[in-house]
Amino acid sequence: MPELALTKEADGRVRAEVLAAIAELNALVRHHNLVITATSLHVPAASLEGLIEIASAPRR
């Protein structure tokens, strides 16, 4: 069972790192959207769920 606990701990660390990276990305996106006034050039914020959905989508 120690392997399971170690895996869960590592998964938690990786998830936290990914969420922190997404937060940093979204801060850049918010800044971009403030600077660029044309709404057609605004970039949507990222989410973990959205990135997982994109990664799971079939390739063309």
Buried (B, 14 or more C-beta within 10 A) or exposed (E): EEEEEEEEEEEEEEEEEEEEEBEEBBEEBEEEBEEEEEEEEEEEBBEEEEEEEEEEEEEE
